[in-house]
Amino acid sequence: DLIHLADAYLDRVRASGDLRDLERADLALRKALRSSPEPDKVRVRQASVAFAQHQFADALGIAQDMLEREPDNLAALSVAADSLLEMGDVVGASSMYERLAAISPSPAAEIRLARVDFLTGDPASASAHAQDAVRQAVAIGFPDEIAFYNVQLASFLELSGELEGAERAAVAALGAMPDHVPALTMLARVREATGERQAAIRLMEHAVAVLPQPEHLALLG
């Protein structure tokens, strides 16, 4: 159905970075809202799409409306907290993340706690939470999630100057999904930072072959 179609687009954009899938998901959800017997399932996904399109106030509004009716809705709680963080309310977001982790421990909860720790000046704790997210994702076993959370870990490590760890995480992501564009671009950045220019170019050529987005072409030079 249209909700499952939207979910497929949202899953694909996380793996590929192709922002056109957000538009496709948005269109599918608009159609679904007109006929779905469960409109809240549509609305929470619309909140996720709005967030991914950087429409943070809209995403927060939808999520808060849902939380008034269902305070423990995990998807709405996640979107609301993410939106608060993007809008600068670190304390509010952190409180929601702690609640989310208490209700339902998951890789997604761990990576959100990692982001708060990093933003508040605790990169060691951020890396620890991100490593926990990776371990949980590996235990669950879905390749796209293993790749996604390894890229998140690699990003924290790269920003902390831990390039060897960032390289290991990016390589692990590609071990799960060899054409994972965010992992290819992450590993390319690490290779560039360590002076391996030609290796970085080859990785970006691979990324462009998978998804010829303008920003990837610009990085390739």
Secondary structure as GFF3:
##gff-version 3
##sequence-region A 1 221
A	DSSP	alpha_helix	2	16	.	.	.	ID=ss1
A	DSSP	alpha_helix	20	33	.	.	.	ID=ss2
A	DSSP	alpha_helix	39	52	.	.	.	ID=ss3
A	DSSP	alpha_helix	56	69	.	.	.	ID=ss4
A	DSSP	alpha_helix	74	86	.	.	.	ID=ss5
A	DSSP	alpha_helix	90	103	.	.	.	ID=ss6
A	DSSP	alpha_helix	107	119	.	.	.	ID=ss7
A	DSSP	alpha_helix	123	140	.	.	.	ID=ss8
A	DSSP	alpha_helix	143	159	.	.	.	ID=ss9
A	DSSP	alpha_helix	163	176	.	.	.	ID=ss10
A	DSSP	alpha_helix	181	193	.	.	.	ID=ss11
A	DSSP	alpha_helix	197	210	.	.	.	ID=ss12
A	DSSP	alpha_helix	214	220	.	.	.	ID=ss13
###
